[in-house]
Amino acid sequence: NACFLEKEQSVEIITSIENGRVPVTVMQIIGNIDSTTYDAFTLKANELIHDGAHHILVDLSQSPFISSAGLRTIHGLVKKLRTLNSDTDLSEAEYKKRISTGAYKSPHIKLLNLSQETYTAFTLSGFDMFIETYTDKATALASF
């Protein structure tokens, strides 16, 4: 009989509000966002949005890996924040066209300090076409 030990995966999310030109909710992620933890990330982000967050900076400095499940969650947040913030002055067709040409970047969610592995996945999946990434927190906050 083989015995397998399965390490339980967890993610810790620390949130804060930073005040710049607009209030920005910072989600500092500690741990990977993958198939075992994306639910916790999604639930926390949705809770923050429900409680009034309109601008979110996801700090990934302590999150070395994001799987496709995590990327799908981030994409869902882009869409949700666009709808909730009445960022619908563009038709859906124009929105998609601007994304494909790199002319649209989400004004509501941005990412900070992606690991090299996450950045590679992020760019290969085309997410860099519509989500800005930063390596400096002050610059990221000022971008909102």
GROMACS elastic network, one bead per residue, 0.5 to 0.9 nm:
[ bonds ]
;  ai    aj funct       b0    kb
    6     9     6  0.88192   500
    8    36     6  0.85231   500
    9    31     6  0.83037   500
    9    32     6  0.82107   500
    9    34     6  0.89036   500
    9    36     6  0.63071   500
    9    37     6  0.68213   500
   10    30     6  0.87045   500
   10    31     6  0.66651   500
   10    32     6  0.77466   500
   10    33     6  0.87355   500
   10    36     6  0.75321   500
   10    37     6  0.60222   500
   10    40     6  0.86483   500
   11    29     6  0.69263   500
   11    30     6  0.56810   500
   11    32     6  0.64192   500
   11    33     6  0.71161   500
   11    37     6  0.60950   500
   11    38     6  0.85593   500
   11    40     6  0.74042   500
   11    41     6  0.77716   500
   11    63     6  0.87655   500
   12    28     6  0.81146   500
   12    29     6  0.59726   500
   12    31     6  0.65009   500
   12    40     6  0.86839   500
   12    41     6  0.86757   500
   13    27     6  0.62555   500
   13    28     6  0.55722   500
   13    30     6  0.62059   500
   13    31     6  0.86717   500
   13    40     6  0.86672   500
   13    41     6  0.74857   500
   13    44     6  0.78620   500
   14    26     6  0.79912   500
   14    27     6  0.57988   500
   14    28     6  0.50556   500
   14    29     6  0.66840   500
   14    30     6  0.80145   500
   15    25     6  0.68375   500
   15    26     6  0.54682   500
   15    28     6  0.62011   500
   15    29     6  0.88308   500
   15    48     6  0.89965   500
   16    24     6  0.82975   500
   16    25     6  0.57941   500
   16    26     6  0.52561   500
   16    27     6  0.69091   500
   16    28     6  0.84131   500
   17    23     6  0.64507   500
   17    24     6  0.55871   500
   17    26     6  0.60359   500
   17    27     6  0.89958   500
   18    22     6  0.84776   500
   18    23     6  0.58404   500
   18    24     6  0.51723   500
   18    25     6  0.63648   500
   18    26     6  0.70358   500
   18   141     6  0.77399   500
   19    22     6  0.60778   500
   19    24     6  0.61974   500
   19    25     6  0.87717   500
   19   141     6  0.83350   500
   20    23     6  0.60404   500
   20    24     6  0.72281   500
   20   141     6  0.66004   500
   20   142     6  0.64313   500
   20   144     6  0.78926   500
   21    24     6  0.88234   500
   21   141     6  0.86093   500
   21   142     6  0.72383   500
   21   143     6  0.89708   500
   21   144     6  0.71092   500
   22    54     6  0.89825   500
   22    55     6  0.78455   500
   22   141     6  0.89535   500
   22   144     6  0.68799   500
   23    53     6  0.80492   500
   23    54     6  0.79939   500
   23    55     6  0.69981   500
   23    56     6  0.89816   500
   23   144     6  0.88184   500
   24    53     6  0.73979   500
   24    54     6  0.74605   500
   24    55     6  0.50059   500
   24    56     6  0.56415   500
   24    57     6  0.67784   500
   24   108     6  0.89913   500
   24   141     6  0.70972   500
   24   144     6  0.77028   500
   25    48     6  0.80042   500
   25    53     6  0.62507   500
   25    54     6  0.78946   500
   25    55     6  0.61085   500
   25    57     6  0.61974   500
   25    58     6  0.84406   500
   26    55     6  0.85890   500
   26    56     6  0.58140   500
   26    58     6  0.59305   500
   26    59     6  0.68740   500
   27    44     6  0.89921   500
   27    45     6  0.81675   500
   27    56     6  0.71780   500
   27    57     6  0.62066   500
   27    59     6  0.58794   500
   27    60     6  0.85172   500
   28    57     6  0.83744   500
   28    58     6  0.61084   500
   28    60     6  0.64127   500
   28    61     6  0.77691   500
   28    62     6  0.77640   500
   28    63     6  0.87538   500
   29    32     6  0.78447   500
   29    33     6  0.82670   500
   29    41     6  0.83975   500
   29    58     6  0.72681   500
   29    59     6  0.61095   500
   29    60     6  0.55825   500
   29    61     6  0.75613   500
   29    62     6  0.62444   500
   29    63     6  0.59382   500
   30    33     6  0.89407   500
   30    59     6  0.89722   500
   30    60     6  0.74993   500
   30    61     6  0.79791   500
   30    63     6  0.53952   500
   30    64     6  0.88091   500
   31    37     6  0.87118   500
   31    60     6  0.87427   500
   31    62     6  0.63075   500
   31    64     6  0.70984   500
   31    65     6  0.78869   500
   32    37     6  0.72832   500
   32    38     6  0.86473   500
   32    60     6  0.89673   500
   32    62     6  0.82796   500
   32    63     6  0.50059   500
   32    64     6  0.61031   500
   32    65     6  0.50024   500
   32    66     6  0.58431   500
   32    67     6  0.81162   500
   32    70     6  0.87729   500
   33    36     6  0.76536   500
   33    37     6  0.54215   500
   33    38     6  0.52855   500
   33    39     6  0.89046   500
   33    40     6  0.89092   500
   33    41     6  0.73350   500
   33    63     6  0.73107   500
   33    64     6  0.87581   500
   33    65     6  0.64885   500
   33    67     6  0.63277   500
   33    68     6  0.89773   500
   33    69     6  0.76275   500
   33    70     6  0.52619   500
   33    71     6  0.85540   500
   34    37     6  0.53334   500
   34    38     6  0.54502   500
   34    39     6  0.88812   500
   34    65     6  0.76036   500
   34    66     6  0.56963   500
   34    68     6  0.72598   500
   34    69     6  0.57898   500
   34    70     6  0.55821   500
   34    71     6  0.88615   500
   35    38     6  0.58387   500
   35    39     6  0.79865   500
   35    67     6  0.70466   500
   35    68     6  0.81210   500
   35    69     6  0.57128   500
   35    70     6  0.74638   500
   36    39     6  0.73493   500
   36    40     6  0.86606   500
   37    40     6  0.55415   500
   37    41     6  0.66439   500
   37    42     6  0.88416   500
   37    69     6  0.89964   500
   37    70     6  0.83080   500
   38    42     6  0.59879   500
   38    43     6  0.84829   500
   38    66     6  0.89873   500
   38    67     6  0.88014   500
   38    69     6  0.64053   500
   38    70     6  0.55008   500
   38    73     6  0.70941   500
   39    42     6  0.50129   500
   39    43     6  0.59976   500
   39    44     6  0.85191   500
   39    70     6  0.88630   500
   39    73     6  0.85875   500
   40    43     6  0.51543   500
   40    44     6  0.61494   500
   40    45     6  0.85640   500
   41    44     6  0.52965   500
   41    45     6  0.61366   500
   41    46     6  0.85576   500
   41    70     6  0.81735   500
   41    73     6  0.80577   500
   42    45     6  0.51906   500
   42    46     6  0.60260   500
   42    47     6  0.84542   500
   42    70     6  0.86428   500
   42    73     6  0.63303   500
   42    74     6  0.83532   500
   42    77     6  0.83207   500
   43    46     6  0.51894   500
   43    47     6  0.60561   500
   43    48     6  0.86422   500
   44    47     6  0.50182   500
   44    48     6  0.62067   500
   44    49     6  0.86493   500
   45    48     6  0.51025   500
   45    49     6  0.62052   500
   45    50     6  0.85286   500
   45    53     6  0.88383   500
   45    56     6  0.86657   500
   45    77     6  0.77827   500
   46    49     6  0.50248   500
   46    50     6  0.59643   500
   46    51     6  0.84729   500
   46    77     6  0.80708   500
   47    50     6  0.50052   500
   47    51     6  0.61259   500
   47    52     6  0.87604   500
   47    53     6  0.88427   500
   48    51     6  0.50272   500
   48    52     6  0.64392   500
   48    53     6  0.54781   500
   48    54     6  0.87640   500
   48    56     6  0.89864   500
   49    52     6  0.51459   500
   49    54     6  0.65398   500
   49    55     6  0.87627   500
   49    56     6  0.88230   500
   49    80     6  0.88682   500
   49    81     6  0.78449   500
   49    84     6  0.88396   500
   50    53     6  0.71450   500
   53    56     6  0.69346   500
   53    81     6  0.89415   500
   54    81     6  0.67092   500
   54    84     6  0.80105   500
   54    85     6  0.68336   500
   54   108     6  0.63285   500
   54   109     6  0.84684   500
   55    81     6  0.80347   500
   55   107     6  0.75716   500
   55   109     6  0.57893   500
   55   110     6  0.83516   500
   55   144     6  0.73072   500
   56   108     6  0.61465   500
   56   110     6  0.65474   500
   56   111     6  0.84982   500
   57   108     6  0.83229   500
   57   109     6  0.57512   500
   57   111     6  0.56441   500
   57   112     6  0.69038   500
   57   137     6  0.89606   500
   57   140     6  0.76538   500
   57   141     6  0.75823   500
   58   109     6  0.75006   500
   58   110     6  0.63429   500
   58   112     6  0.59914   500
   58   113     6  0.88188   500
   59    62     6  0.78005   500
   59    63     6  0.82809   500
   59   110     6  0.87866   500
   59   111     6  0.60882   500
   59   113     6  0.62683   500
   59   114     6  0.79437   500
   59   137     6  0.84215   500
   60    64     6  0.73742   500
   60    65     6  0.88178   500
   60   111     6  0.71830   500
   60   112     6  0.58291   500
   60   113     6  0.53520   500
   60   114     6  0.54816   500
   60   115     6  0.74917   500
   61    64     6  0.73930   500
   61   112     6  0.70229   500
   61   114     6  0.62881   500
   61   115     6  0.70940   500
   61   135     6  0.89710   500
   62   113     6  0.84962   500
   62   114     6  0.88827   500
   62   115     6  0.86162   500
   63    66     6  0.74741   500
   63   113     6  0.89491   500
   63   114     6  0.77768   500
   63   115     6  0.74211   500
   63   118     6  0.88171   500
   64   114     6  0.75389   500
   64   115     6  0.54285   500
   64   116     6  0.82116   500
   64   117     6  0.73329   500
   64   118     6  0.69556   500
   65   114     6  0.86254   500
   65   115     6  0.71630   500
   65   117     6  0.66588   500
   65   118     6  0.55822   500
   66    69     6  0.76793   500
   66    70     6  0.54551   500
   66    71     6  0.67416   500
   66   117     6  0.83959   500
   66   118     6  0.58511   500
   66   121     6  0.81265   500
   66   122     6  0.88209   500
   67    70     6  0.52228   500
   67    71     6  0.64123   500
   67    72     6  0.87166   500
   67   118     6  0.82159   500
   67   121     6  0.82693   500
   68    72     6  0.60654   500
   68    73     6  0.85406   500
   68   121     6  0.84270   500
   69    72     6  0.51287   500
   69    73     6  0.63032   500
   69    74     6  0.88221   500
   70    73     6  0.50270   500
   70    74     6  0.63360   500
   70    75     6  0.86739   500
   71    74     6  0.50954   500
   71    75     6  0.62035   500
   71    76     6  0.86068   500
   71   121     6  0.87836   500
   71   122     6  0.76108   500
   71   125     6  0.86933   500
   71   127     6  0.83230   500
   72    75     6  0.50170   500
   72    76     6  0.61428   500
   72    77     6  0.86611   500
   73    76     6  0.50172   500
   73    77     6  0.62903   500
   73    78     6  0.87727   500
   74    77     6  0.50281   500
   74    78     6  0.63468   500
   74    79     6  0.88325   500
   74   109     6  0.86210   500
   75    78     6  0.50925   500
   75    79     6  0.64752   500
   75    80     6  0.86958   500
   75   127     6  0.80516   500
   76    79     6  0.51893   500
   76    80     6  0.61108   500
   76    81     6  0.85897   500
   77    81     6  0.59218   500
   77    82     6  0.82989   500
   77   109     6  0.77909   500
   78    81     6  0.53694   500
   78    82     6  0.60785   500
   78    83     6  0.86978   500
   78   106     6  0.67537   500
   78   108     6  0.72297   500
   78   109     6  0.64606   500
   78   130     6  0.89134   500
   78   131     6  0.82977   500
   79    82     6  0.51227   500
   79    83     6  0.62879   500
   79    84     6  0.86611   500
   80    83     6  0.52555   500
   80    84     6  0.60976   500
   80    85     6  0.84688   500
   81    84     6  0.50481   500
   81    85     6  0.58097   500
   81    86     6  0.84007   500
   81    87     6  0.81326   500
   81   106     6  0.88109   500
   81   108     6  0.63419   500
   81   109     6  0.78096   500
   82    85     6  0.53941   500
   82    86     6  0.63463   500
   82    88     6  0.69434   500
   82   106     6  0.76520   500
   82   107     6  0.84141   500
   82   108     6  0.72055   500
   83    86     6  0.52915   500
   83    87     6  0.60094   500
   83    88     6  0.65401   500
   84    87     6  0.74940   500
   85    88     6  0.81000   500
   85   108     6  0.82550   500
   86    89     6  0.74384   500
   87    90     6  0.74406   500
   88    91     6  0.66846   500
   88    92     6  0.79697   500
   88    95     6  0.85415   500
   90    93     6  0.79158   500
   90    94     6  0.57951   500
   90    95     6  0.56992   500
   91    94     6  0.51181   500
   91    95     6  0.60213   500
   91    96     6  0.85944   500
   92    96     6  0.61773   500
   92    97     6  0.85175   500
   93    96     6  0.52398   500
   93    97     6  0.60970   500
   93    98     6  0.86244   500
   94    98     6  0.60577   500
   94    99     6  0.85344   500
   95    98     6  0.52489   500
   95    99     6  0.62650   500
   95   100     6  0.87557   500
   95   104     6  0.72733   500
   96    99     6  0.50461   500
   96   100     6  0.61973   500
   96   101     6  0.87146   500
   96   104     6  0.85952   500
   97   100     6  0.51752   500
   97   101     6  0.63535   500
   97   102     6  0.86031   500
   97   103     6  0.82943   500
   97   104     6  0.86528   500
   98   101     6  0.51792   500
   98   102     6  0.59560   500
   98   104     6  0.50805   500
   98   105     6  0.86648   500
   98   130     6  0.87132   500
   99   102     6  0.50414   500
   99   103     6  0.59549   500
   99   104     6  0.50388   500
   99   105     6  0.72990   500
   99   129     6  0.59574   500
   99   130     6  0.56865   500
  100   103     6  0.76629   500
  100   104     6  0.83371   500
  100   126     6  0.88669   500
  100   129     6  0.68858   500
  100   130     6  0.84194   500
  101   104     6  0.78281   500
  101   129     6  0.76345   500
  102   105     6  0.73460   500
  102   128     6  0.84005   500
  102   130     6  0.66021   500
  103   129     6  0.80381   500
  103   130     6  0.80267   500
  104   107     6  0.88256   500
  104   129     6  0.74844   500
  104   130     6  0.56984   500
  104   131     6  0.84786   500
  105   108     6  0.88630   500
  105   128     6  0.85661   500
  105   129     6  0.70340   500
  105   131     6  0.53226   500
  105   132     6  0.65071   500
  106   109     6  0.60102   500
  106   110     6  0.73775   500
  106   130     6  0.58647   500
  106   131     6  0.55699   500
  106   132     6  0.73913   500
  107   110     6  0.76958   500
  107   131     6  0.83736   500
  107   132     6  0.87411   500
  107   143     6  0.83567   500
  107   144     6  0.63694   500
  108   144     6  0.72804   500
  109   131     6  0.70807   500
  109   132     6  0.80161   500
  109   144     6  0.86211   500
  110   131     6  0.59119   500
  110   132     6  0.52974   500
  110   133     6  0.59488   500
  110   134     6  0.78105   500
  110   140     6  0.74587   500
  110   143     6  0.89020   500
  110   144     6  0.85986   500
  111   114     6  0.72760   500
  111   131     6  0.74433   500
  111   132     6  0.64270   500
  111   134     6  0.62684   500
  111   135     6  0.86804   500
  111   140     6  0.80119   500
  112   132     6  0.86923   500
  112   133     6  0.56302   500
  112   135     6  0.56298   500
  112   136     6  0.71567   500
  112   137     6  0.68383   500
  112   140     6  0.71420   500
  113   119     6  0.89485   500
  113   133     6  0.74741   500
  113   134     6  0.61679   500
  113   136     6  0.75041   500
  113   137     6  0.84635   500
  114   117     6  0.79406   500
  114   118     6  0.57688   500
  114   119     6  0.55525   500
  114   122     6  0.89047   500
  114   133     6  0.76686   500
  114   134     6  0.80859   500
  114   135     6  0.77073   500
  115   118     6  0.51309   500
  115   119     6  0.59647   500
  115   120     6  0.85172   500
  116   119     6  0.50480   500
  116   120     6  0.61377   500
  116   121     6  0.87115   500
  117   120     6  0.52149   500
  117   121     6  0.64060   500
  117   122     6  0.85683   500
  118   121     6  0.51296   500
  118   122     6  0.59128   500
  118   123     6  0.85900   500
  119   123     6  0.61227   500
  119   124     6  0.84649   500
  119   128     6  0.88399   500
  119   133     6  0.89096   500
  120   123     6  0.53152   500
  120   124     6  0.60165   500
  120   125     6  0.84944   500
  121   124     6  0.51336   500
  121   125     6  0.60329   500
  121   126     6  0.85906   500
  121   127     6  0.87241   500
  122   125     6  0.54320   500
  122   126     6  0.64635   500
  122   127     6  0.54013   500
  122   128     6  0.63784   500
  123   126     6  0.50235   500
  123   127     6  0.58314   500
  123   128     6  0.53220   500
  123   129     6  0.79841   500
  124   127     6  0.77384   500
  124   128     6  0.85173   500
  125   128     6  0.80492   500
  126   129     6  0.55754   500
  126   130     6  0.79358   500
  127   130     6  0.57573   500
  127   131     6  0.59708   500
  127   132     6  0.86550   500
  128   131     6  0.52574   500
  128   132     6  0.63785   500
  128   133     6  0.76018   500
  129   132     6  0.80513   500
  132   140     6  0.87293   500
  133   140     6  0.78002   500
  134   137     6  0.71712   500
  134   139     6  0.73124   500
  134   140     6  0.57487   500
  135   139     6  0.81602   500
  135   140     6  0.77812   500
  136   139     6  0.54344   500
  136   140     6  0.61976   500
  136   141     6  0.87600   500
  137   141     6  0.60970   500
  137   142     6  0.85270   500
  138   141     6  0.51840   500
  138   142     6  0.61392   500
  138   143     6  0.86731   500
  139   142     6  0.51011   500
  139   143     6  0.62691   500
  140   143     6  0.51940   500
  140   144     6  0.72822   500
  141   144     6  0.58885   500
